[in-house]
Amino acid sequence: MVLALGHIHSKNILHRDLKPKNILLTKSNVIKIGDFGISKMLDHTFDMAKTATGTPYYLSPEIIKAEPYNFKADIWSLGVLLYEMCAFHPPFTA
């Protein structure tokens, strides 16, 4: 998942909706990221997005505070996702 996220970030694509439903596993155990419906293409790696969009459990603090955000928001979502995979529940319930 980290390699896939690194790949889309190298193409300046911000996914903005990483969650279990959007992580796919093929028959040959290859992990893929799906549902790019609300993703955003940034012109440069230092650009920021402003639209608050995504699934609430996986939103980064910047998005919740309606602040500009970048690729780090996807890294936050990945961290929440990995926590949930290990603990079998989301890290935040509020």
Secondary structure, DSSP 8 states (H G I E B T S, - for coil): -HHHHHHHHHTTEE----SGGGEEE-TT--EEE---TT-EE-SSTT--B----S-GGG--HHHHTT--B-THHHHHHHHHHHHHHHHSS-S---
